[in-house]
């Protein structure tokens, strides 16, 4: 019988809590559908989901939501660890993806 996956087994996201300890959102990081790229997503219960193009943009988004300095540091540490793990995972596999050269008229002659 297969073991059920428990919520605590997932570690691609980190919860964001308000001053009272209530979860109001989360930051999620995962591989993108483009090989070698990463998606960084801020999920907010009230304003919806937003994609960050960079870590700096994410920190600016968190600043606009009055996230404390300590929580921003916690998010940065989480991102650093997750991105390191994702990089190791992608280096573990050799996809042998050769880049195809665009054939020009010169090449045909």
C-alpha positions as CSV (number, residue, x, y, z in Angstrom):
1,X,0.0,0.0,0.0
2,X,1.3,3.4,-1.0
3,X,2.1,5.9,1.8
4,X,0.0,9.0,1.6
5,X,1.8,12.2,1.1
6,X,1.4,14.5,4.0
7,X,1.3,18.3,3.8
8,X,4.5,18.5,5.9
9,X,6.4,16.6,3.2
10,X,6.2,19.6,0.9
11,X,8.9,22.2,1.2
12,X,8.5,24.3,-1.9
13,X,6.7,27.0,-0.1
14,X,7.0,29.1,3.1
15,X,4.0,30.6,4.9
16,X,3.8,34.3,5.6
17,X,2.0,35.3,8.9
18,X,0.7,38.5,10.3
19,X,1.5,39.9,13.7
20,X,-1.2,37.7,15.3
21,X,0.3,34.6,13.8
22,X,-2.4,34.1,11.1
23,X,-1.3,32.9,7.7
24,X,-2.1,35.5,5.1
25,X,0.0,34.1,2.2
26,X,2.9,32.1,1.0
27,X,6.0,32.3,-1.2
28,X,6.5,29.4,-3.6
29,X,9.5,28.5,-5.7
30,X,9.7,25.8,-8.4
31,X,11.2,24.9,-11.7
32,X,9.8,26.7,-14.6
33,X,8.5,25.0,-17.8
34,X,11.6,26.5,-19.4
35,X,14.6,24.4,-18.6
36,X,17.0,26.1,-16.2
37,X,14.6,28.8,-15.1
38,X,12.7,29.2,-11.8
39,X,9.3,30.5,-10.9
40,X,9.0,32.6,-7.7
41,X,5.4,33.2,-6.8
42,X,3.8,35.2,-4.0
43,X,0.3,33.9,-3.1
44,X,-1.8,36.4,-1.1
45,X,-5.2,35.4,0.2
46,X,-6.6,38.9,-0.4
47,X,-4.9,40.2,-3.5
48,X,-4.3,36.9,-5.4
49,X,-1.2,35.4,-6.9
50,X,1.7,37.4,-8.3
51,X,4.8,36.2,-10.1
52,X,8.2,37.8,-9.2
53,X,10.8,38.1,-12.0
54,X,13.6,38.3,-9.4
55,X,14.3,38.0,-5.7
56,X,14.6,41.8,-5.5
57,X,11.1,42.2,-7.0
58,X,9.7,39.7,-4.5
59,X,11.3,41.6,-1.5
60,X,9.9,44.9,-2.9
61,X,6.5,43.2,-3.1
62,X,6.8,42.0,0.5
63,X,7.9,45.5,1.6
64,X,4.7,47.0,0.1
65,X,2.7,44.5,2.2
66,X,4.6,45.7,5.4
67,X,6.3,42.3,6.0
68,X,8.8,42.6,8.8
69,X,12.6,42.7,8.2
70,X,12.9,39.4,10.1
71,X,10.3,37.7,7.9
72,X,11.9,39.0,4.7
73,X,15.2,37.5,5.9
74,X,13.4,34.2,6.5
75,X,12.0,34.3,3.0
76,X,15.5,35.1,1.6
77,X,17.0,32.2,3.5
78,X,14.3,29.9,2.3
79,X,14.8,31.0,-1.4
80,X,18.5,30.6,-1.2
81,X,18.1,27.0,0.1
82,X,15.4,26.0,-2.4
83,X,17.3,27.5,-5.3
84,X,20.4,25.7,-4.3
85,X,18.5,22.4,-4.1
86,X,16.8,23.0,-7.4
87,X,20.2,23.7,-9.0
88,X,21.7,20.5,-7.6
89,X,18.7,18.5,-8.9
90,X,19.0,20.0,-12.4
91,X,22.7,19.3,-12.5
92,X,22.1,15.7,-11.5
93,X,20.3,14.9,-14.7
94,X,22.0,15.1,-18.1
95,X,19.3,15.8,-20.6
96,X,21.7,15.9,-23.6
97,X,19.8,18.8,-25.1
98,X,21.9,19.8,-28.1
99,X,21.1,23.3,-29.4
100,X,20.0,23.2,-33.0
101,X,21.6,25.6,-35.3
102,X,19.4,27.7,-37.5
103,X,20.1,26.8,-41.1
104,X,20.7,29.9,-43.2
105,X,21.0,30.3,-47.0
106,X,24.8,30.4,-46.7
107,X,24.8,27.0,-44.9
108,X,22.7,25.4,-47.7
109,X,25.3,26.3,-50.4
